Structure formats: structure tokens, C-alpha cells
Amino acid sequence: MSIFNFSQARGLAQEALDYRSLRRDIIAGNIANASTPMYRPKDINFEQMMTNKADEIFNRNRKMELDLALTNPNHLLPLEDLDKNRSTFFYRDGHLARNDGNSVDLDIETSEMAKNDIMYQALVGALRKQGGIFSNAIDSTKNI
């Protein structure tokens, strides 16, 4: 992470890149296990993760009440705080399983991989564009 925080949205975009990369790995694992008996394809709830991260970065939905003080680190936290920023993995079971119990549909997996890659490239392009704007602003002050 850089010392200067030019934009909160940049941090969100960088988190999105990490999550898109994770999702690509999960989908690649599904494709790799297309012939594994009893394998169920996995996915990640990307939109919910990004909504939670955006709420955290932009200070949305702030609680307007005081938290209970924990006097001992062994005290348990409320359950809603434990999984707040964790990703949600789920099984994509909308497909009929074959005779071996495998429910991977290569058409679905490859289309999800393509959609994910397009979104990843769009994020990279947006981050480059933002970096270019700052670079141009710095370069333009050199001629003054």
C-alpha cells in the first residue's frame, strides 16, 4: 500500500482485482476437476464481498452505538462481526450431475471465466487510466 491515498476508490479497485484473481483460481479449479467423480463446482459471492468492502472503505452504514468493551482477548465476539469481511464460498449446484456425481458444466465454467477475465481487464484499465491522470498532472507542472 502506498503512503499517499489519492482516492478511496483506488483501494476498492485494488481489492476487486484481488477478488477477481481469487475467483479466476476457483473457476480454474472447477474446470480442472471436470472429470473428478462427485466434484461439485465452487464459486465465490463476489458482489457481496465488494459491497461489504465498499461499505467499509466509504464508511457507509456506520453503527451509531458504542461497542461493548472487551477486557479479555478470549472473550467471544458477536457472530455477525466474525464473518463480516470474509468471502462467501458456495457450491454452484444448478446443473444436473452426471452418472459419476460430477456437476461441472464446462460451458458455464468457461463463460464465467470469460466474464471474470473481462471484468479483471476493465479494472486494470481503470487503474491505469487513473494512474495516467496523476502522471499527466505531475508532468504538466514541470513546464510551469
Secondary structure, 3 states (H helix, E strand, C coil): CCCCCCCHHHHHHHHHHHHHHHHHHHHHHHHHCCCCCCCCCEEECHHHHHHHHHHHHCCCCCCCCCCCCCCCCCCCCCHHHHCCCCCCEEECCCCCCCCCCCCCCHHHHHHHHHHHHHHHHHHHHHHHHHHHHHHHHHHHHHCC
